[in-house]
Amino acid sequence: MGETNALLQRNTILKRETALATAAIYDSMFAAEDGTIPATFQVIYMTGWRDHPSQQRAKRRGSATVSFQDIQKQFGSED
C-alpha cells in the first residue's frame, strides 16, 4: 500500500487511468463469482534511530535490583 514510501524520486501522482487499469486486471485475475475481490496485505513495521547524547544509556550488566524470576512469579502466567 506504500503509505510511507521512502523513495525520494518517485511519481507522486497516480493517474486515474492507471488505477482503473490496475483494478481491471486484478478483477479479471482474482475476482470471486459473488463479485468480491480478495486482497492480502503484507505489513512491515520498522523503527530506526540514531544515538544522541541526551538519550539514556544502558545500565551496567548485573546492576538490576530485581530478578526476572521474581517478576515472573508476581506477574507471570498461572501455567
Contact map, one row per residue, 1 for C-alpha under 8 A:
1110000000000000000000000000000000000000100000000000000000000000000000000000000
1111100000000000000000000000000000000000000000000000000000000000000000000000000
1111100000000000000000000000000000000000000000000000000000000000000000000000000
0111110000000000000000000000000000000000000000000000000000000000000000000000000
0111111000000000000000000000000000000000000000000000000000000000000000000000000
0001111100000000000000000000000000000000000000000000000000000000000000000000000
0000111111000000000000000000000000000000000000000000000000000000000000000000000
0000011111000000000000000000000000000000000000000000000000000000000000000000000
0000001111100000000000000000000000000000000000000000000000000000000000000000000
0000001111110000000000000000000000000000000000000000000000000000000000000000000
0000000011111100000000000000000000000000000000000000000000000000000000000000000
0000000001111100000000000000000000000000000000000000000000000000000000000000000
0000000000111110000000000000000000000000000000000000000000000000000000000000000
0000000000111111011000000000000000000000000000000000000000000000000000000000000
0000000000001111111000000000000000000000000000000000000000000000000000000000000
0000000000000111111100000000000000000000000000000000000000000000000000000000000
0000000000000011111110000000000000000000000000000000000000000000000000000000000
0000000000000111111111000000000000000000000000000000000000000000000000000000000
0000000000000111111111100000000000000000000000000000000000000000000000000000000
0000000000000001111111110000000000000000000000000000000000000000000000000000000
0000000000000000111111111000000000000000000000000000000000000000000000000000000
0000000000000000011111111100000000000000000000000000000000000000000000000000000
0000000000000000001111111110000000000000000000000000000000000000000000000000000
0000000000000000000111111111000000000000000000000000000000000000000000000000000
0000000000000000000011111111100000000000000000000000000000000000000000000000000
0000000000000000000001111111111000000000000000000000000000000000000000000000000
0000000000000000000000111111111000001000000000000000000000000000000000000000000
0000000000000000000000011111111000000000000000000000000000000000000000000000000
0000000000000000000000001111111000000000000000000000000000000000000000000000000
0000000000000000000000000111111100001100000000000000000000000000000000000000000
0000000000000000000000000111111110111100000000000000000000000000000000000000000
0000000000000000000000000000011111111100000000000000000000000000000000000000000
0000000000000000000000000000001111110000000000000000000000000000000000000000000
0000000000000000000000000000000111110000000000000000000000000000000000000000000
0000000000000000000000000000001111111000000000000000000000000000000000000000000
0000000000000000000000000000001111111100000000000000000000000000000000000000000
0000000000000000000000000010011100111110000000000000000000000000000000000000000
0000000000000000000000000000011100011111000000000000000000000000000000000000000
0000000000000000000000000000000000001111100000000000000000000000000000000000000
0000000000000000000000000000000000000111110000000000000000000000000000000000000
1000000000000000000000000000000000000011111000000000000000000000000000000000000
0000000000000000000000000000000000000001111100000000000000000000000000000000000
0000000000000000000000000000000000000000111110000000000000000000000000000000000
0000000000000000000000000000000000000000011111000000000000000000000000000000000
0000000000000000000000000000000000000000001111100000000000000000000000000000000
0000000000000000000000000000000000000000000111110000000000000000000000000000000
0000000000000000000000000000000000000000000011111000000000000000000000000000000
0000000000000000000000000000000000000000000001111100000000000000000000000000000
0000000000000000000000000000000000000000000000111110000000000000000000000000000
0000000000000000000000000000000000000000000000011111000000000000000000000000000
0000000000000000000000000000000000000000000000001111101000000000000000000000000
0000000000000000000000000000000000000000000000000111111000000000000000000000000
0000000000000000000000000000000000000000000000000011111000000000000000000000000
0000000000000000000000000000000000000000000000000001111100000000000000000000000
0000000000000000000000000000000000000000000000000011111110000000000000000000000
0000000000000000000000000000000000000000000000000000011111000000000000000000000
0000000000000000000000000000000000000000000000000000001111100000000000000000000
0000000000000000000000000000000000000000000000000000000111110000000000000000000
0000000000000000000000000000000000000000000000000000000011111010000000000000000
0000000000000000000000000000000000000000000000000000000001111110000000000000000
0000000000000000000000000000000000000000000000000000000000111111000000000000000
0000000000000000000000000000000000000000000000000000000000011111000000000000000
0000000000000000000000000000000000000000000000000000000000111111100000000000000
0000000000000000000000000000000000000000000000000000000000001111111000000000000
0000000000000000000000000000000000000000000000000000000000000011111000000000000
0000000000000000000000000000000000000000000000000000000000000001111101100000000
0000000000000000000000000000000000000000000000000000000000000001111111100000000
0000000000000000000000000000000000000000000000000000000000000000011111110000000
0000000000000000000000000000000000000000000000000000000000000000001111111000000
0000000000000000000000000000000000000000000000000000000000000000011111111100000
0000000000000000000000000000000000000000000000000000000000000000011111111111000
0000000000000000000000000000000000000000000000000000000000000000000111111111100
0000000000000000000000000000000000000000000000000000000000000000000011111111000
0000000000000000000000000000000000000000000000000000000000000000000001111111000
0000000000000000000000000000000000000000000000000000000000000000000000111111100
0000000000000000000000000000000000000000000000000000000000000000000000111111110
0000000000000000000000000000000000000000000000000000000000000000000000010011111
0000000000000000000000000000000000000000000000000000000000000000000000000001111
0000000000000000000000000000000000000000000000000000000000000000000000000000111
